[in-house]
Amino acid sequence: MKSEQIDKWLRSLKVARRTRNGTLTSVRTLFSSAKSRSNLPKTNITEAHVLNKSKVGNTDTLIFEPALMR
C-alpha cells in the first residue's frame, strides 16, 4: 500500500480535517501494531507515517455549563 493510496482514501471520506487527522492516527496505529506483531518489517518506515497531517485552522473551544445543556 502506497502513501498516495492512503491519502486518496482519507480525502474521499468527506469529513472535517480534524476527523481526517484522527483517522490517519488510527491507520498509523494499525501499521505500528502490525510491526510490533512482526507482520511488517520493524526497520522500515510505514507509508502511513510518511503522510503529513492536514492543517487545522484555529478554532474556538466552547465550554458548556450544565445549566446551558438543559
Backbone as CSV, one residue per row, in Angstrom:
resi,resn,N_x,N_y,N_z,CA_x,CA_y,CA_z,C_x,C_y,C_z
1,MET,0.845,-1.165,0.000,0.000,0.000,0.000,0.896,1.236,0.000
2,LYS,0.582,2.172,-0.856,1.371,3.392,-1.003,0.716,4.554,-0.255
3,SER,1.541,5.533,0.115,1.019,6.688,0.851,-0.016,7.448,0.023
4,GLU,0.154,7.454,-1.296,-0.803,8.129,-2.164,-2.183,7.483,-2.068
5,GLN,-2.206,6.165,-1.938,-3.480,5.450,-1.814,-4.162,5.783,-0.482
6,ILE,-3.383,5.832,0.576,-3.939,6.179,1.887,-4.479,7.601,1.861
7,ASP,-3.703,8.523,1.278,-4.123,9.919,1.197,-5.401,10.065,0.379
8,LYS,-5.477,9.374,-0.740,-6.670,9.434,-1.589,-7.889,8.905,-0.832
9,TRP,-7.712,7.815,-0.090,-8.813,7.249,0.689,-9.250,8.216,1.783
10,LEU,-8.287,8.814,2.493,-8.638,9.759,3.555,-9.420,10.948,3.001
11,ARG,-8.988,11.454,1.856,-9.673,12.601,1.249,-11.057,12.234,0.727
12,SER,-11.254,10.981,0.379,-12.556,10.542,-0.142,-13.609,10.438,0.965
13,LEU,-13.185,10.461,2.212,-14.126,10.311,3.323,-15.070,11.500,3.483
14,LYS,-14.711,12.654,2.964,-15.554,13.860,3.028,-15.906,14.203,4.482
15,VAL,-14.874,14.258,5.310,-15.043,14.620,6.712,-14.170,15.840,7.005
16,ALA,-14.333,16.400,8.179,-13.527,17.553,8.586,-12.060,17.154,8.701
17,ARG,-11.185,18.142,8.583,-9.751,17.868,8.646,-9.354,17.230,9.968
18,ARG,-9.951,17.677,11.041,-9.630,17.113,12.359,-9.993,15.624,12.402
19,THR,-11.128,15.271,11.804,-11.553,13.871,11.739,-10.611,13.077,10.850
20,ARG,-10.186,13.683,9.749,-9.235,13.018,8.847,-7.917,12.753,9.573
21,ASN,-7.471,13.718,10.371,-6.240,13.524,11.140,-6.399,12.397,12.163
22,GLY,-7.561,12.329,12.785,-7.819,11.254,13.735,-7.825,9.896,13.061
23,THR,-8.380,9.846,11.863,-8.402,8.595,11.105,-6.988,8.203,10.687
24,LEU,-6.190,9.185,10.289,-4.791,8.909,9.942,-4.045,8.358,11.155
25,THR,-4.308,8.907,12.317,-3.686,8.392,13.536,-4.074,6.935,13.763
26,SER,-5.335,6.602,13.520,-5.783,5.210,13.669,-5.086,4.296,12.670
27,VAL,-4.907,4.755,11.439,-4.219,3.952,10.419,-2.758,3.745,10.828
28,ARG,-2.129,4.803,11.338,-0.746,4.680,11.802,-0.647,3.673,12.942
29,THR,-1.620,3.708,13.839,-1.643,2.753,14.955,-1.777,1.328,14.435
30,LEU,-2.611,1.141,13.420,-2.765,-0.178,12.812,-1.435,-0.683,12.257
31,PHE,-0.726,0.180,11.527,0.566,-0.209,10.968,1.583,-0.482,12.070
32,SER,1.580,0.335,13.115,2.510,0.122,14.234,2.227,-1.198,14.930
33,SER,0.959,-1.527,15.071,0.571,-2.790,15.682,1.048,-3.959,14.830
34,ALA,0.902,-3.821,13.525,1.373,-4.875,12.616,2.884,-5.050,12.723
35,LYS,3.619,-3.937,12.874,5.070,-4.024,13.041,5.428,-4.715,14.353
36,SER,4.712,-4.388,15.420,5.035,-4.976,16.724,4.730,-6.472,16.766
37,ARG,3.825,-6.920,15.895,3.492,-8.352,15.831,4.267,-9.069,14.718
38,SER,5.245,-8.383,14.165,6.113,-8.920,13.113,5.376,-9.245,11.826
39,ASN,4.257,-8.573,11.584,3.556,-8.715,10.308,4.142,-7.784,9.250
40,LEU,4.887,-6.788,9.702,5.611,-5.869,8.819,7.042,-5.761,9.340
41,PRO,7.998,-5.450,8.460,9.379,-5.283,8.926,9.486,-4.142,9.938
42,LYS,10.161,-4.388,11.047,10.268,-3.392,12.107,11.199,-2.239,11.747
43,THR,12.091,-2.445,10.809,13.088,-1.429,10.483,12.598,-0.406,9.461
44,ASN,11.539,-0.703,8.738,11.049,0.200,7.691,10.024,1.181,8.235
45,ILE,10.051,2.395,7.690,9.019,3.383,7.999,7.804,3.042,7.150
46,THR,6.633,3.032,7.755,5.423,2.677,7.002,4.968,3.840,6.141
47,GLU,4.209,3.529,5.121,3.673,4.552,4.225,2.739,5.505,4.974
48,ALA,2.041,4.997,5.979,1.133,5.848,6.749,1.901,6.902,7.542
49,HIS,3.111,6.573,7.969,3.909,7.513,8.749,4.571,8.576,7.874
50,VAL,4.584,8.364,6.575,5.157,9.341,5.652,4.194,10.514,5.437
51,LEU,2.900,10.249,5.547,1.892,11.280,5.296,1.913,12.354,6.372
52,ASN,1.687,13.586,5.946,1.549,14.698,6.884,0.092,14.850,7.272
53,LYS,-0.123,15.302,8.491,-1.491,15.573,8.923,-1.982,16.838,8.237
54,SER,-3.303,16.939,8.070,-3.903,18.133,7.487,-3.801,19.282,8.475
55,LYS,-3.608,20.468,7.946,-3.560,21.636,8.816,-4.982,22.012,9.214
56,VAL,-5.174,22.172,10.499,-6.481,22.541,11.031,-6.378,23.984,11.491
57,GLY,-7.312,24.807,11.050,-7.314,26.217,11.433,-7.602,26.401,12.908
58,ASN,-7.383,27.598,13.375,-7.686,27.907,14.768,-9.185,27.846,14.982
59,THR,-9.571,27.139,16.004,-10.982,27.049,16.344,-11.154,27.411,17.803
60,ASP,-12.267,28.005,18.109,-12.564,28.340,19.490,-13.118,27.119,20.197
61,THR,-12.640,26.902,21.389,-13.154,25.810,22.198,-14.247,26.359,23.091
62,LEU,-15.410,25.753,23.012,-16.540,26.187,23.815,-16.718,25.270,25.000
63,ILE,-17.011,25.855,26.137,-17.264,25.075,27.345,-18.713,25.330,27.757
64,PHE,-19.467,24.264,27.801,-20.872,24.377,28.189,-21.037,24.001,29.651
65,GLU,-21.734,24.847,30.367,-22.043,24.546,31.767,-23.301,23.706,31.804
66,PRO,-23.458,22.892,32.847,-24.629,22.018,32.917,-25.959,22.769,32.743
67,ALA,-26.065,23.962,33.275,-27.314,24.723,33.159,-27.641,25.058,31.720
68,LEU,-26.631,25.233,30.894,-26.834,25.562,29.478,-27.250,24.350,28.654
69,MET,-27.018,23.180,29.173,-27.327,21.968,28.440,-28.795,21.550,28.544
70,ARG,-29.550,22.188,29.411,-30.949,21.796,29.608,-31.846,22.343,28.562
